[in-house]
């Protein structure tokens, strides 16, 4: 009987090991400098500017999105070509199934999505959203588009929660750029 107790103790101690192995997973696809080069190609000067929304701006954006924004300022990347603003970039973290997906969104001065790129993915499943097949649905979208899964954005099978996260992040990037950089009302 004594050996049975030891066997039971060993089994109990080994149970959490596989569970802990799933907790830490990070796949870096693009560093920040590389992501900036992707959305601001060629001879583009990039300026960083953090904009702190007023209470009214924050409320306006939150109402449009139907959710609360993270506290603090919004860090923008402003790309200029020939001294003229070419596009705005935002690096966003949106929660996938459990963990944040870090991606960069490029928004034009006429408030349209130019490009997206996934930078860091932190879950074992769902990284299909990093592929062009999914991301190619966003260029040209603007604030007037619903940006709703299964309506104007087709989710990736096996990556539904990640598809929701990226789509929500694009809506947020458009709203924040429109209100904070271009003075639009939503």
N, CA and C atoms as a LAMMPS dump frame, in Angstrom:
ITEM: TIMESTEP
0
ITEM: NUMBER OF ATOMS
558
ITEM: BOX BOUNDS ff ff ff
-5.0000000000000000e+02 5.0000000000000000e+02
-5.0000000000000000e+02 5.0000000000000000e+02
-5.0000000000000000e+02 5.0000000000000000e+02
ITEM: ATOMS id mol type element x y z
1 1 1 N 0.816 -1.201 0
2 1 2 C 0 0 0
3 1 3 C 0.856 1.259 0
4 2 1 N 1.999 1.18 0.588
5 2 2 C 2.874 2.335 0.658
6 2 3 C 3.285 2.807 -0.737
7 3 1 N 3.548 1.882 -1.647
8 3 2 C 3.925 2.227 -3.023
9 3 3 C 2.767 2.884 -3.761
10 4 1 N 1.528 2.522 -3.401
11 4 2 C 0.351 3.12 -4.039
12 4 3 C 0.236 4.602 -3.674
13 5 1 N 0.549 4.936 -2.441
14 5 2 C 0.535 6.334 -2.011
15 5 3 C 1.572 7.166 -2.751
16 6 1 N 2.754 6.599 -2.937
17 6 2 C 3.807 7.298 -3.687
18 6 3 C 3.413 7.486 -5.151
19 7 1 N 2.814 6.469 -5.723
20 7 2 C 2.367 6.555 -7.115
21 7 3 C 1.301 7.639 -7.274
22 8 1 N 0.38 7.695 -6.333
23 8 2 C -0.67 8.715 -6.363
24 8 3 C -0.072 10.112 -6.218
25 9 1 N 0.871 10.283 -5.318
26 9 2 C 1.534 11.577 -5.139
27 9 3 C 2.281 11.99 -6.407
28 10 1 N 2.979 11.063 -7.027
29 10 2 C 3.702 11.366 -8.268
30 10 3 C 2.736 11.776 -9.372
31 11 1 N 1.607 11.092 -9.471
32 11 2 C 0.609 11.429 -10.496
33 11 3 C 0.045 12.822 -10.263
34 12 1 N -0.218 13.17 -9.025
35 12 2 C -0.759 14.498 -8.703
36 12 3 C 0.255 15.585 -9.04
37 13 1 N 1.511 15.354 -8.749
38 13 2 C 2.542 16.35 -9.035
39 13 3 C 2.774 16.538 -10.532
40 14 1 N 2.525 15.543 -11.34
41 14 2 C 2.761 15.637 -12.779
42 14 3 C 1.587 16.229 -13.549
43 15 1 N 0.421 16.282 -12.976
44 15 2 C -0.762 16.794 -13.687
45 15 3 C -0.607 18.241 -14.141
46 16 1 N -0.138 19.17 -13.305
47 16 2 C -0.079 20.565 -13.757
48 16 3 C 0.975 20.852 -14.832
49 17 1 N 1.959 20.002 -15.033
50 17 2 C 3.045 20.289 -15.964
51 17 3 C 2.547 20.548 -17.387
52 18 1 N 1.712 19.693 -18.002
53 18 2 C 1.232 20.013 -19.349
54 18 3 C 0.387 21.281 -19.384
55 19 1 N -0.37 21.537 -18.337
56 19 2 C -1.195 22.747 -18.305
57 19 3 C -0.326 23.995 -18.303
58 20 1 N 0.789 23.973 -17.577
59 20 2 C 1.679 25.132 -17.538
60 20 3 C 2.376 25.357 -18.87
61 21 1 N 2.62 24.308 -19.615
62 21 2 C 3.316 24.439 -20.898
63 21 3 C 2.511 25.267 -21.89
64 22 1 N 1.179 25.251 -21.807
65 22 2 C 0.338 26.014 -22.724
66 22 3 C 0.243 27.491 -22.355
67 23 1 N 0.628 27.852 -21.124
68 23 2 C 0.447 29.224 -20.665
69 23 3 C 1.378 30.223 -21.339
70 24 1 N 2.571 29.809 -21.714
71 24 2 C 3.542 30.742 -22.256
72 24 3 C 3.812 30.395 -23.718
73 25 1 N 3.367 31.271 -24.609
74 25 2 C 3.607 31.078 -26.036
75 25 3 C 3.594 32.448 -26.684
76 26 1 N 4.648 32.779 -27.366
77 26 2 C 4.717 34.057 -28.07
78 26 3 C 5.423 33.837 -29.394
79 27 1 N 4.772 34.27 -30.45
80 27 2 C 5.375 34.204 -31.777
81 27 3 C 5.514 35.629 -32.297
82 28 1 N 6.741 36.086 -32.461
83 28 2 C 6.994 37.432 -32.976
84 28 3 C 7.178 37.33 -34.485
85 29 1 N 6.309 37.997 -35.228
86 29 2 C 6.386 37.999 -36.69
87 29 3 C 7.116 39.236 -37.21
88 30 1 N 6.91 40.37 -36.545
89 30 2 C 7.56 41.614 -36.952
90 30 3 C 7.988 42.392 -35.719
91 31 1 N 9.205 42.898 -35.727
92 31 2 C 9.63 43.832 -34.686
93 31 3 C 8.956 45.172 -34.989
94 32 1 N 8.975 46.083 -34.04
95 32 2 C 8.366 47.394 -34.289
96 32 3 C 9.028 48.115 -35.468
97 33 1 N 10.365 48.176 -35.551
98 33 2 C 10.969 48.844 -36.717
99 33 3 C 10.58 48.19 -38.05
100 34 1 N 10.496 46.857 -38.068
101 34 2 C 10.1 46.174 -39.302
102 34 3 C 8.641 46.45 -39.651
103 35 1 N 7.779 46.479 -38.639
104 35 2 C 6.356 46.763 -38.873
105 35 3 C 6.173 48.178 -39.418
106 36 1 N 6.942 49.117 -38.908
107 36 2 C 6.861 50.5 -39.396
108 36 3 C 7.289 50.561 -40.859
109 37 1 N 8.314 49.8 -41.222
110 37 2 C 8.751 49.767 -42.628
111 37 3 C 7.682 49.16 -43.536
112 38 1 N 6.919 48.205 -43.01
113 38 2 C 5.857 47.573 -43.801
114 38 3 C 4.753 48.574 -44.121
115 39 1 N 4.327 49.351 -43.123
116 39 2 C 3.191 50.255 -43.379
117 39 3 C 3.605 51.616 -43.918
118 40 1 N 4.856 51.988 -43.717
119 40 2 C 5.378 53.246 -44.267
120 40 3 C 6.556 52.925 -45.185
121 41 1 N 6.294 52.378 -46.368
122 41 2 C 7.397 51.985 -47.247
123 41 3 C 8.064 53.186 -47.913
124 42 1 N 9.256 52.956 -48.407
125 42 2 C 9.954 53.992 -49.17
126 42 3 C 10.482 55.113 -48.3
127 43 1 N 10.566 56.273 -48.906
128 43 2 C 11.134 57.455 -48.25
129 43 3 C 10.077 58.15 -47.396
130 44 1 N 9.792 57.579 -46.259
131 44 2 C 8.796 58.139 -45.353
132 44 3 C 9.469 58.524 -44.048
133 45 1 N 9.223 59.751 -43.6
134 45 2 C 9.694 60.194 -42.295
135 45 3 C 8.596 59.871 -41.293
136 46 1 N 8.952 59.219 -40.199
137 46 2 C 7.954 58.811 -39.213
138 46 3 C 8.158 59.583 -37.92
139 47 1 N 7.087 60.221 -37.475
140 47 2 C 7.073 60.984 -36.22
141 47 3 C 6.155 60.256 -35.243
142 48 1 N 6.539 60.236 -33.978
143 48 2 C 5.691 59.652 -32.926
144 48 3 C 4.997 60.782 -32.178
145 49 1 N 3.705 60.595 -31.944
146 49 2 C 2.953 61.589 -31.184
147 49 3 C 1.895 60.872 -30.348
148 50 1 N 1.901 61.127 -29.044
149 50 2 C 0.882 60.561 -28.171
150 50 3 C -0.186 61.614 -27.937
151 51 1 N -1.428 61.238 -28.213
152 51 2 C -2.559 62.15 -28.053
153 51 3 C -3.419 61.638 -26.902
154 52 1 N -3.635 62.502 -25.919
155 52 2 C -4.493 62.151 -24.787
156 52 3 C -5.893 62.67 -25.098
157 53 1 N -6.872 61.767 -25.232
158 53 2 C -8.22 62.227 -25.563
159 53 3 C -8.859 62.998 -24.413
160 54 1 N -9.645 64.009 -24.773
161 54 2 C -10.445 64.701 -23.769
162 54 3 C -11.553 63.745 -23.33
163 55 1 N -12.239 64.092 -22.259
164 55 2 C -13.352 63.257 -21.787
165 55 3 C -14.415 63.123 -22.874
166 56 1 N -14.691 64.218 -23.582
167 56 2 C -15.704 64.191 -24.649
168 56 3 C -15.255 63.296 -25.809
169 57 1 N -13.984 63.382 -26.182
170 57 2 C -13.473 62.537 -27.266
171 57 3 C -13.515 61.061 -26.871
172 58 1 N -13.098 60.787 -25.646
173 58 2 C -13.111 59.404 -25.15
174 58 3 C -14.53 58.844 -25.174
175 59 1 N -15.49 59.63 -24.695
176 59 2 C -16.889 59.197 -24.685
177 59 3 C -17.388 58.942 -26.099
178 60 1 N -17.054 59.831 -27.01
179 60 2 C -17.482 59.695 -28.404
180 60 3 C -16.935 58.402 -29.028
181 61 1 N -15.673 58.139 -28.822
182 61 2 C -15.055 56.929 -29.376
183 61 3 C -15.645 55.68 -28.718
184 62 1 N -15.796 55.706 -27.401
185 62 2 C -16.338 54.548 -26.689
186 62 3 C -17.774 54.251 -27.115
187 63 1 N -18.573 55.272 -27.324
188 63 2 C -19.952 55.053 -27.806
189 63 3 C -19.942 54.42 -29.193
190 64 1 N -19.068 54.913 -30.05
191 64 2 C -18.982 54.37 -31.411
192 64 3 C -18.563 52.898 -31.388
193 65 1 N -17.609 52.567 -30.53
194 65 2 C -17.092 51.202 -30.47
195 65 3 C -17.962 50.271 -29.632
196 66 1 N -18.727 50.849 -28.703
197 66 2 C -19.534 50.025 -27.812
198 66 3 C -18.714 49.339 -26.734
199 67 1 N -17.593 49.927 -26.377
200 67 2 C -16.728 49.375 -25.327
201 67 3 C -15.806 50.462 -24.798
202 68 1 N -15.216 50.18 -23.646
203 68 2 C -14.303 51.14 -23.03
204 68 3 C -12.935 51.076 -23.702
205 69 1 N -12.277 52.225 -23.705
206 69 2 C -10.91 52.32 -24.222
207 69 3 C -9.916 52.138 -23.083
208 70 1 N -8.71 51.683 -23.404
209 70 2 C -7.664 51.661 -22.377
210 70 3 C -7.376 53.093 -21.911
211 71 1 N -7.009 53.232 -20.667
212 71 2 C -6.693 54.554 -20.116
213 71 3 C -5.403 55.088 -20.724
214 72 1 N -5.26 56.403 -20.668
215 72 2 C -4.028 57.032 -21.129
216 72 3 C -4.109 57.531 -22.554
217 73 1 N -2.955 57.923 -23.053
218 73 2 C -2.879 58.487 -24.39
219 73 3 C -2.823 57.429 -25.477
220 74 1 N -3.05 57.89 -26.693
221 74 2 C -3.005 57.014 -27.867
222 74 3 C -1.724 57.343 -28.636
223 75 1 N -0.796 56.388 -28.719
224 75 2 C 0.457 56.652 -29.438
225 75 3 C 0.281 56.474 -30.95
226 76 1 N 0.425 57.567 -31.675
227 76 2 C 0.304 57.548 -33.132
228 76 3 C 1.683 57.595 -33.768
229 77 1 N 1.785 56.991 -34.924
230 77 2 C 2.931 57.151 -35.808
231 77 3 C 2.413 57.967 -36.98
232 78 1 N 3.092 59.036 -37.31
233 78 2 C 2.655 59.887 -38.417
234 78 3 C 3.71 59.797 -39.511
235 79 1 N 3.3 59.264 -40.648
236 79 2 C 4.211 59.112 -41.778
237 79 3 C 4.074 60.277 -42.738
238 80 1 N 5.201 60.894 -43.071
239 80 2 C 5.204 62.035 -44.003
240 80 3 C 6.081 61.725 -45.206
241 81 1 N 5.588 62.129 -46.359
242 81 2 C 6.371 62.068 -47.596
243 81 3 C 6.383 63.463 -48.178
244 82 1 N 7.565 63.982 -48.41
245 82 2 C 7.676 65.336 -48.943
246 82 3 C 7.071 66.379 -48.024
247 83 1 N 7.133 66.138 -46.716
248 83 2 C 6.598 67.084 -45.745
249 83 3 C 5.094 66.992 -45.541
250 84 1 N 4.408 66.2 -46.346
251 84 2 C 2.95 66.079 -46.267
252 84 3 C 2.58 64.753 -45.589
253 85 1 N 1.537 64.776 -44.751
254 85 2 C 1.116 63.552 -44.069
255 85 3 C 0.624 62.543 -45.097
256 86 1 N 1.263 61.376 -45.068
257 86 2 C 0.922 60.286 -45.982
258 86 3 C -0.039 59.299 -45.322
259 87 1 N 0.174 59.023 -44.022
260 87 2 C -0.673 58.062 -43.311
261 87 3 C -0.393 58.129 -41.815
262 88 1 N -1.306 57.522 -41.057
263 88 2 C -1.168 57.4 -39.609
264 88 3 C -1.029 55.92 -39.28
265 89 1 N -0.21 55.615 -38.299
266 89 2 C -0.055 54.234 -37.857
267 89 3 C -0.372 54.113 -36.384
268 90 1 N -0.986 53.012 -36.03
269 90 2 C -1.267 52.709 -34.627
270 90 3 C -0.854 51.277 -34.353
271 91 1 N -0.13 51.079 -33.269
272 91 2 C 0.196 49.732 -32.815
273 91 3 C -0.801 49.409 -31.717
274 92 1 N -1.567 48.352 -31.934
275 92 2 C -2.675 48.016 -31.049
276 92 3 C -2.496 46.637 -30.441
277 93 1 N -3.034 46.468 -29.246
278 93 2 C -3.149 45.159 -28.6
279 93 3 C -4.627 44.888 -28.412
280 94 1 N -5.112 43.818 -29.003
281 94 2 C -6.499 43.399 -28.831
282 94 3 C -6.487 41.962 -28.337
283 95 1 N -7.37 41.655 -27.399
284 95 2 C -7.42 40.324 -26.816
285 95 3 C -8.037 39.344 -27.803
286 96 1 N -7.304 38.249 -28.084
287 96 2 C -7.824 37.162 -28.904
288 96 3 C -8.709 36.294 -28.027
289 97 1 N -8.437 34.997 -27.973
290 97 2 C -9.23 34.141 -27.094
291 97 3 C -8.884 34.421 -25.635
292 98 1 N -7.58 34.495 -25.344
293 98 2 C -7.147 34.745 -23.964
294 98 3 C -6.101 35.848 -23.853
295 99 1 N -5.264 35.979 -24.855
296 99 2 C -4.102 36.856 -24.768
297 99 3 C -4.111 37.909 -25.869
298 100 1 N -3.339 38.982 -25.682
299 100 2 C -3.321 40.059 -26.682
300 100 3 C -2.643 39.654 -27.99
301 101 1 N -3.172 40.201 -29.062
302 101 2 C -2.559 40.121 -30.385
303 101 3 C -2.057 41.532 -30.664
304 102 1 N -0.786 41.681 -30.953
305 102 2 C -0.229 42.997 -31.258
306 102 3 C -0.147 43.136 -32.77
307 103 1 N -0.726 44.218 -33.276
308 103 2 C -0.67 44.451 -34.719
309 103 3 C -0.579 45.934 -34.998
310 104 1 N -0.21 46.259 -36.217
311 104 2 C -0.082 47.65 -36.626
312 104 3 C -1.102 47.913 -37.724
313 105 1 N -1.769 49.048 -37.616
314 105 2 C -2.758 49.465 -38.615
315 105 3 C -2.296 50.77 -39.244
316 106 1 N -2.462 50.872 -40.543
317 106 2 C -2.11 52.084 -41.284
318 106 3 C -3.396 52.706 -41.814
319 107 1 N -3.647 53.958 -41.44
320 107 2 C -4.865 54.678 -41.813
321 107 3 C -4.47 55.903 -42.633
322 108 1 N -5.127 56.098 -43.762
323 108 2 C -4.822 57.231 -44.642
324 108 3 C -5.487 58.507 -44.13
325 109 1 N -5.034 59.683 -44.6
326 109 2 C -5.659 60.939 -44.176
327 109 3 C -7.139 61.057 -44.573
328 110 1 N -7.586 60.278 -45.574
329 110 2 C -9.014 60.29 -45.899
330 110 3 C -9.764 59.207 -45.117
331 111 1 N -9.138 58.713 -44.056
332 111 2 C -9.732 57.795 -43.084
333 111 3 C -10.122 56.446 -43.688
334 112 1 N -9.191 55.864 -44.391
335 112 2 C -9.361 54.515 -44.942
336 112 3 C -8.186 53.65 -44.486
337 113 1 N -8.454 52.38 -44.311
338 113 2 C -7.383 51.448 -43.967
339 113 3 C -6.505 51.255 -45.196
340 114 1 N -5.204 51.456 -45.022
341 114 2 C -4.263 51.189 -46.112
342 114 3 C -3.674 49.788 -45.974
343 115 1 N -3.269 49.443 -44.745
344 115 2 C -2.601 48.158 -44.558
345 115 3 C -2.657 47.75 -43.095
346 116 1 N -2.428 46.466 -42.851
347 116 2 C -2.345 45.89 -41.508
348 116 3 C -1.236 44.857 -41.505
349 117 1 N -0.642 44.648 -40.346
350 117 2 C 0.334 43.566 -40.195
351 117 3 C 0.325 43.097 -38.747
352 118 1 N 0.264 41.784 -38.557
353 118 2 C 0.333 41.21 -37.213
354 118 3 C 1.798 41.18 -36.798
355 119 1 N 2.063 41.704 -35.611
356 119 2 C 3.429 41.773 -35.101
357 119 3 C 3.741 40.631 -34.134
358 120 1 N 2.86 40.434 -33.136
359 120 2 C 3.089 39.412 -32.112
360 120 3 C 1.783 38.659 -31.861
361 121 1 N 1.886 37.327 -31.862
362 121 2 C 0.724 36.487 -31.571
363 121 3 C 1.078 35.632 -30.367
364 122 1 N 0.2 35.589 -29.362
365 122 2 C 0.552 34.978 -28.08
366 122 3 C -0.262 33.735 -27.729
367 123 1 N -0.915 33.129 -28.689
368 123 2 C -1.688 31.92 -28.4
369 123 3 C -1.262 30.807 -29.351
370 124 1 N -1.514 29.584 -28.957
371 124 2 C -1.091 28.437 -29.768
372 124 3 C -1.948 28.27 -31.018
373 125 1 N -3.186 28.714 -30.969
374 125 2 C -4.09 28.566 -32.112
375 125 3 C -4.644 29.922 -32.509
376 126 1 N -5.056 30.017 -33.755
377 126 2 C -5.737 31.223 -34.203
378 126 3 C -4.882 32.201 -34.97
379 127 1 N -3.64 31.841 -35.276
380 127 2 C -2.761 32.801 -35.944
381 127 3 C -3.021 32.92 -37.447
382 128 1 N -4.104 32.318 -37.921
383 128 2 C -4.472 32.471 -39.328
384 128 3 C -4.757 33.913 -39.709
385 129 1 N -5.024 34.752 -38.719
386 129 2 C -5.311 36.167 -38.996
387 129 3 C -4.085 36.928 -39.485
388 130 1 N -2.917 36.372 -39.36
389 130 2 C -1.702 37.074 -39.813
390 130 3 C -1.501 36.942 -41.317
391 131 1 N -2.241 36.053 -41.935
392 131 2 C -2.061 35.795 -43.368
393 131 3 C -2.774 36.835 -44.221
394 132 1 N -2.217 37.081 -45.39
395 132 2 C -2.776 38.065 -46.335
396 132 3 C -4.227 37.764 -46.674
397 133 1 N -4.573 36.485 -46.737
398 133 2 C -5.945 36.098 -47.084
399 133 3 C -6.96 36.803 -46.179
400 134 1 N -6.645 36.906 -44.908
401 134 2 C -7.532 37.594 -43.969
402 134 3 C -7.304 39.104 -44.006
403 135 1 N -6.063 39.533 -43.888
404 135 2 C -5.75 40.961 -43.781
405 135 3 C -6.123 41.746 -45.034
406 136 1 N -6.155 41.093 -46.19
407 136 2 C -6.474 41.777 -47.454
408 136 3 C -7.921 42.255 -47.52
409 137 1 N -8.746 41.848 -46.564
410 137 2 C -10.141 42.295 -46.539
411 137 3 C -10.288 43.725 -46.012
412 138 1 N -9.273 44.257 -45.344
413 138 2 C -9.394 45.543 -44.665
414 138 3 C -9.014 46.776 -45.479
415 139 1 N -8.01 46.728 -46.36
416 139 2 C -7.669 47.945 -47.105
417 139 3 C -8.877 48.524 -47.844
418 140 1 N -9.02 49.847 -47.715
419 140 2 C -10.145 50.557 -48.319
420 140 3 C -11.324 50.727 -47.383
421 141 1 N -11.374 49.966 -46.291
422 141 2 C -12.488 50.091 -45.335
423 141 3 C -12.371 51.422 -44.609
424 142 1 N -13.537 51.988 -44.242
425 142 2 C -13.558 53.263 -43.522
426 142 3 C -14.589 53.214 -42.407
427 143 1 N -14.832 54.357 -41.757
428 143 2 C -15.768 54.403 -40.636
429 143 3 C -17.203 54.081 -41.041
430 144 1 N -17.543 54.276 -42.303
431 144 2 C -18.901 53.977 -42.758
432 144 3 C -19.138 52.482 -42.937
433 145 1 N -18.074 51.709 -43.045
434 145 2 C -18.217 50.258 -43.17
435 145 3 C -18.533 49.663 -41.8
436 146 1 N -19.367 48.636 -41.796
437 146 2 C -19.765 48.018 -40.528
438 146 3 C -18.599 47.323 -39.831
439 147 1 N -17.707 46.749 -40.622
440 147 2 C -16.603 45.954 -40.074
441 147 3 C -17.13 44.921 -39.077
442 148 1 N -18.018 44.095 -39.568
443 148 2 C -18.627 43.037 -38.766
444 148 3 C -18.259 41.689 -39.381
445 149 1 N -17.873 40.751 -38.517
446 149 2 C -17.561 39.416 -38.992
447 149 3 C -18.788 38.773 -39.618
448 150 1 N -18.558 38.026 -40.665
449 150 2 C -19.584 37.3 -41.42
450 150 3 C -20.508 38.244 -42.189
451 151 1 N -20.27 39.549 -42.123
452 151 2 C -21.027 40.493 -42.947
453 151 3 C -20.106 41.066 -44.017
454 152 1 N -19.154 41.894 -43.6
455 152 2 C -18.205 42.409 -44.594
456 152 3 C -16.77 41.933 -44.354
457 153 1 N -16.561 41.17 -43.299
458 153 2 C -15.264 40.546 -43.025
459 153 3 C -15.497 39.049 -42.823
460 154 1 N -14.822 38.242 -43.61
461 154 2 C -14.966 36.787 -43.502
462 154 3 C -13.926 36.275 -42.508
463 155 1 N -14.38 35.644 -41.402
464 155 2 C -13.417 35.148 -40.418
465 155 3 C -12.648 33.943 -40.953
466 156 1 N -11.526 33.677 -40.337
467 156 2 C -10.708 32.52 -40.686
468 156 3 C -11.142 31.351 -39.803
469 157 1 N -11.452 30.212 -40.414
470 157 2 C -11.821 29.019 -39.651
471 157 3 C -10.677 28.643 -38.717
472 158 1 N -11.013 28.378 -37.468
473 158 2 C -10 28.058 -36.472
474 158 3 C -9.362 29.283 -35.846
475 159 1 N -9.74 30.456 -36.331
476 159 2 C -9.191 31.723 -35.817
477 159 3 C -10.307 32.735 -35.564
478 160 1 N -11.475 32.245 -35.177
479 160 2 C -12.627 33.14 -35.045
480 160 3 C -12.4 34.231 -34.006
481 161 1 N -11.914 33.872 -32.825
482 161 2 C -11.699 34.88 -31.779
483 161 3 C -10.608 35.87 -32.192
484 162 1 N -9.595 35.389 -32.872
485 162 2 C -8.544 36.274 -33.373
486 162 3 C -9.094 37.187 -34.463
487 163 1 N -9.989 36.663 -35.299
488 163 2 C -10.63 37.478 -36.338
489 163 3 C -11.452 38.593 -35.714
490 164 1 N -12.172 38.266 -34.639
491 164 2 C -12.953 39.271 -33.908
492 164 3 C -12.023 40.346 -33.358
493 165 1 N -10.897 39.929 -32.774
494 165 2 C -9.956 40.876 -32.166
495 165 3 C -9.368 41.835 -33.195
496 166 1 N -8.916 41.322 -34.32
497 166 2 C -8.323 42.184 -35.35
498 166 3 C -9.371 43.141 -35.897
499 167 1 N -10.575 42.638 -36.144
500 167 2 C -11.649 43.487 -36.672
501 167 3 C -11.994 44.595 -35.686
502 168 1 N -12.087 44.266 -34.404
503 168 2 C -12.361 45.283 -33.38
504 168 3 C -11.23 46.303 -33.32
505 169 1 N -9.999 45.845 -33.465
506 169 2 C -8.855 46.751 -33.449
507 169 3 C -8.844 47.707 -34.629
508 170 1 N -9.261 47.232 -35.788
509 170 2 C -9.326 48.103 -36.968
510 170 3 C -10.402 49.167 -36.768
511 171 1 N -11.546 48.774 -36.214
512 171 2 C -12.598 49.765 -35.917
513 171 3 C -12.059 50.826 -34.951
514 172 1 N -11.322 50.364 -33.943
515 172 2 C -10.739 51.284 -32.961
516 172 3 C -9.726 52.215 -33.619
517 173 1 N -8.862 51.676 -34.483
518 173 2 C -7.852 52.501 -35.162
519 173 3 C -8.517 53.58 -36.014
520 174 1 N -9.568 53.217 -36.735
521 174 2 C -10.289 54.199 -37.557
522 174 3 C -10.934 55.273 -36.684
523 175 1 N -11.592 54.862 -35.601
524 175 2 C -12.276 55.819 -34.722
525 175 3 C -11.279 56.748 -34.036
526 176 1 N -10.193 56.197 -33.498
527 176 2 C -9.204 57.034 -32.81
528 176 3 C -8.52 57.992 -33.775
529 177 1 N -8.184 57.522 -34.956
530 177 2 C -7.554 58.406 -35.941
531 177 3 C -8.521 59.5 -36.358
532 178 1 N -9.763 59.13 -36.615
533 178 2 C -10.76 60.107 -37.043
534 178 3 C -10.997 61.197 -36.019
535 179 1 N -11.197 60.805 -34.781
536 179 2 C -11.521 61.778 -33.729
537 179 3 C -10.281 62.531 -33.255
538 180 1 N -9.199 61.808 -32.968
539 180 2 C -8.036 62.429 -32.324
540 180 3 C -7.082 63.131 -33.284
541 181 1 N -6.972 62.639 -34.509
542 181 2 C -6.024 63.249 -35.445
543 181 3 C -6.7 64.129 -36.492
544 182 1 N -7.919 63.772 -36.867
545 182 2 C -8.58 64.495 -37.956
546 182 3 C -9.777 65.323 -37.498
547 183 1 N -10.11 65.276 -36.203
548 183 2 C -11.189 66.1 -35.66
549 183 3 C -12.578 65.731 -36.146
550 184 1 N -12.784 64.487 -36.536
551 184 2 C -14.095 64.032 -37.022
552 184 3 C -15.039 63.781 -35.859
553 185 1 N -16.323 63.881 -36.14
554 185 2 C -17.355 63.487 -35.182
555 185 3 C -17.891 62.131 -35.604
556 186 1 N -18.139 61.292 -34.632
557 186 2 C -18.658 59.947 -34.943
558 186 3 C -20.148 59.885 -34.688
